[in-house]
């Protein structure tokens, strides 16, 4: 399904503002874990934003649970930042983005193949 220009523009704005909220305004208990918003896809009616996040280091499972439980507060803070630009602040849904973990595994495998001597 092709996204409209409006969906892309709103998704990009939500991604920027969401990253700022998560980085600057939220107090995470697991300071050793890095959280990054990698993508935001907005539904055609702009009511739902599917947010992909990457988690690195530390206790990522606990941080993801904490992120899901803090969704109402995150949405409220997002609304404060975006209220003048949007009439309705979308509902946030979260999904893990494991693409960087997968690419690291592929790189490791390729390195092991390169270092293995040929018979």
N, C-alpha and C positions, 0 to 999 in steps of 0.2 A: 504494500500500500504506500503510495507516494504521499509525502507530507506537504501541506500547503506552505506558502511563504510565511503566513501568519503563525502556523504551528512551529516552524523552525525558529522564527524570531522570538516567540514567547518561550520556547524551550531553551534557547540560548540565554535569554534574560533570567529565567528561573534558575538555570545552572549557575550563572555568575552570582546571583544574589544568595542562592542556597550555599554555595561554597563560602561566601563571606560570613553567613550566619553560622555555619558549622565551625569555621576556623576562629572567628573572633568573638562570637556571642555565647556559644555553648561551652559548658564546663564538663569535659569528659574525664571520667575517673581513670581511664587507662591512657596516661600521657605518653607511654612508649609506643602507641599505635598511631600510624598515619592514616588518615581518612581522606579520600579524594573523590570528588563527584566527577565521573567520567562522561556521563551522558544523561540527558533528560529528554524524554519523548512525551509530548503533550497530545491528549486526545483531540479529535476534531472540534468538540464543543469547549475545549480548554478547561474542562472540569477535573481532569485527572492528569497528574504528571507522574510518569514512571521514571524513577531516578536510579541510575546505575552508580554504585559506589565501589571503589577499590579500597581494601583494608590491608595494611602492611604491618608486619611485626606484632609483638605483644599478643594479647588475648582477643583475637579478631571475632570469635564467636560471641563473646560477652559484649563486645562493643556493638555488634550488629543487633543484638537483642536490645541493648540500651538505646540504640538509634531508633528502632521500631517503637519502643515504648515512649520515646520523647517526640514522636511525630506531631501530636497536637501543639506542643510548645514551639516546635520548629516552624510549623505552619503559621502560628500566630506571629512569630518574629519575622517570618518571610512577608506576611501581610503588612506589617508595619513598614517594611522597607519598600514594598512594591505597591502599596495601596493607591498611590496616585497614578500609577501606570495601568493598573488592571482593576476591573470592577469585581471580578470573582477570583479569589486565590485558589488554585487547584488543590485537590486532595493529593497527598503525597503517598506514593507506594514505593517500596524499596526493593532492589534486587542487587545481588552481588555481581560485580564484574571481575571475573577470574581470568580475563584475557592476559594480563601481565604475568600471572602465575604460570599460565600455559606457555607463554613465550619464553619464560625463564627455563621451564622444563625442556622445551625444544632446544634452546641454546646449550643447555647442559648436555643433552644427548648428542648434539652436533659436535661439541667440543670433545666428548669421549670418543666419537667416531674418528675425528681428526687425529687424536693422539694415539689411537690404537695402531700399532705397526702392521703393515701388510705382510702376509705370508710369502 
